[in-house]
Amino acid sequence: MDTINDILPDSLKEAANMSSTKETSNEPEERRPYVVNNERKTEASSKRITKNPFKTFTYKVEKLVYWENSTNSAAVLLAGLSFLIFTSYYSLFNTFCALAVTLIGSNWVYVNGRKQLHSLLNQKPVNPYETILAEKPWHIERENVEKYLDFTIEAINFSLLEIQRIVLVEDPLRTIKVPVVLGFTAPIGYQKNQKLVDEKLNHINKILHTQMDRGFKVAKQHTGGIYEKARTYAGNLKKEE
């Protein structure tokens, strides 16, 4: 025996199915099964995580340390040793000033020499760097500055987050490593550089004392008049009584 669905045409069947679907969707919320959105819940309850901006840099350092590319590792090692040896004999500031004076002076001689040569050849004296100054001057791109600023902010936030994790003992084993490492390395570093460290600390101490003395003098100058006025006023009140 045929049922009603078999007798009805296809168009009426589709309409009946759509109406049944709407009725099901219009059921009260209490009768529907409760579904938890895991993504929203995770976003709401998760901590604010800062990306590690040193990830790429750390990978490159590991490649150098493990000598995956012996040429690069050897070059970095030689450059580092050369830098340490050089800085132990010469000051970086004095070296920079000497290089700057040498480069600017030699460049001045070069530019003026070419101009004088052009004048002797009855040619118009032209600065050899005129094209660079007019068309391609050295400048800092705004995009590069923004990129480095973003990296700096990410690095600061990441460092602050790591410090908080250590201080607030997120991982007890990791937190205990810090005082242990400092306990071994700090005394050794101080002993090897005791003279330099003491000089810097004494210099900072002198600056702090100088600034504090200036602050006290300025405060005394501003408050001295008020104190004298208050003292005079108190003396006058006593005389009147």
N, C-alpha and C positions, 0 to 999 in steps of 0.2 A: 504494500500500500504506500503510495506516494505521500511524503510529508509536505507541509506548507512551503518549506524552503525549496523543495523540488518543483513545486507548481509555479512559484513566483518567478518573474523574469529576472535577468541578471541585474538590471538597473535598480530594481526594488531591493534585491539582495544587498547591493552595495550600500544603499541608503540605510537599510536596517542595521548593517554592521557599523556604519559611522555613528548612528544614534546610540547604539549600545556602547560604543567606545566613549562617547561624550558622557553618558550616564556613569560609566565606571570612573572617569576622571573627575566627575563632580561629587564623588563620595566625600563625606566628612573626613577631615585630616586625621581624626582619631582612628578611623577604620583602615587607613592606609599604613603599610609597613614603614617604619621610621628608618631612613637611610642616612648614615653619617657621611658627610663629605670629608674624607680623610685629608685632602689637600688643604682645605680651609682650616681645619682643625690644627694641622701641622704648622701652617703659617702663623696662626694666632698664638699658639703655645710655644713655638720655637724661639730660641734666643737670637739676638741680633748677631749674625756671624759676619766678620770682616774677612775679605779675601786676603790671601797671603801674597803681597806684591813681590816678595823675594823668591817666589817659586822658580822662575826661570833663572834668576841669578844663582840660586842654590844649586840648581842642576849643572850649571856651567862650572861652578866652583868644585863640585864633586868630580866632574870629568877631569879637571886639572889636578886635583888631589890624588885621584886614582890612576893618573898617568895613562888615560885612555888615548890621548894624543900626545906622544912623548915630545914632539917638537914644540907644541904650545906650552906644555908644562915646563920644559927646560928653559924656554925663552922667558916665561914669567918668573921662574926661579932666579935666573941670572939678572933679570931686571930688578927684582926685589933686593937681591944681595948688593947689586951696584948702587941702588938707591940708599940702602942702609950705610954702606961704606962712605958714600959721598956726603950724606947728611952728618956723619960723625966728624967730618973734617971741615965742612963748609955750611954756612947758614943758608937756608932756602930763600929767605928774604933778600939777603945780599946777592945771591945768585940770580934771582929774578930781576933785581935792579940792574945788575951788570949786563944781563942779556938784553933788557929793554934799552939801555943806553947804547949798547953796541949795535943793535938792530936799527934803532931810529937814526943813529949817527951815520952808519953805513948807507942807509937808504937816502938820507939827506945828501950825502956826497954823490950817490948815484944819480938822483934826480937833477941836481944842479949841474953835474958834469955833463949830462945829456943835453940840457938846455944850452950850456955854454958851447958845446960842440955844434949844435944846430945854428947858433948865432955865428960861429966862425964859418960855417958852410953857407951863410946867407939864407938860412931856412928859418921858418917861424918856430920859436921855442915852444915846445909842447911837453906837457907833463906826461910821462909814459903811463901813468895810472889814470889818465883822464877818462878813458873808456870805462874803466871799472867804477870810477866815482860817478859817472853820468848814467850808466846803464845797469851795472850790477854791483851796487854798493853792498858791503857786508851789513847784514841786519838780522835781528832775531824774529823768527816767524811767531805770530800769536798762537798758532796751533801747537807749536812745539812747547811754548811756555805753558799753555794750558795742560798739555800732556804731562809735563814734568811736575806741575803743581798738583794735578790729580794723583800722580804717583807718590808725591811727598805726603799728601793728606792720607792716602791709603796706608803708607808706611807708618805714619804717626799713629793712626787709629789701630793698626795691627799691633804695633809695639805696646800701646796702652792696654789693649785687650790681653796681650800675653803677660804683661806685668800684673794686671788684675787677677788673672788666672793663677799666677804664682803666689801672689800675696794672699789671696782669698782661699788658697789651698784647694783648687779644683782637683788636682792630682797630688796626693801627699808625697809620693815618691819623687815627682818632678820638683816639688817645692823644697824638699830637703836637699836636693842636689845643689841648689844655689848657694846656701851658706857653706856647704862642704867645699865646693869649688873655690869660693871666695876665701875661705879659711886657709886654703893651701896656696892660692896664687897671689892674693893681696900682700901678705908679708914678704914673699920673695920679690915681688915687683917693687915694693917700697924699699927693701934693702939694696937692690941694684940701682935704684934711682933716688936714694934718700936725699942727696944734696939738692937735686933739681926740685923734688917735691917740697922740701922744706923751704927753698927759696920762693916757690910759687905761693905756698901757704902764708909765709911771712909777708909777701907783697900784697896778697889779698887782705890779710889782717890789717896792714897799714892803711890800705884804701878804705876799709870799713871804719876804722877808728877816725880817720880824717873826715869822712862824710858825717859820722855821728857827731864829732866835735862841731862841725859847721852847722849841723841841724840844731844842736843845743844852743849855739851862739845866736842863731837867727830866732829861735823860740824865746831866748832870754831877752833879746832886743824888743820883740813884739809884746811880751808879757810883762817886761820890767815896768813900763809906764803904767799899765793897769794895776800892778801891785802897789806902786807908789801912790797912785790916786786912791786906791782902797785904804791904804794905811793912813793917808792924810784925812780922808773922810771919817775913818774910825776915830782918829785923834780929836777931830772937831766935835764929834758927837759926845765924847767923854767930857770935853771942856764945857759944852752946853749943859750937861747934867750937873 
